[in-house]
């Protein structure tokens, strides 16, 4: 049995690359936060630093999580 809600599992984010190593980014959603993690170097990155790349799909996945999108 899984206790993860819809959208809580790590999800590869299309169109976003790590600013440190150019690796692919994964969106991590927690109850009170959302952040990006690089699959290659493991860096934890803030969503606000990638705001210009946020698309409707990403926004829908995190719609109910309070975070700085600007």
PyMOL commands that set and color helices and strands:
alter all, ss='L'
color gray80, all
select helices_A, chain A and resi 47-53+56-61
alter helices_A, ss='H'
color red, helices_A
select strands_A, chain A and resi 11-17+24-29+34-38+44-46
alter strands_A, ss='S'
color yellow, strands_A
deselect
rebuild
show_as cartoon
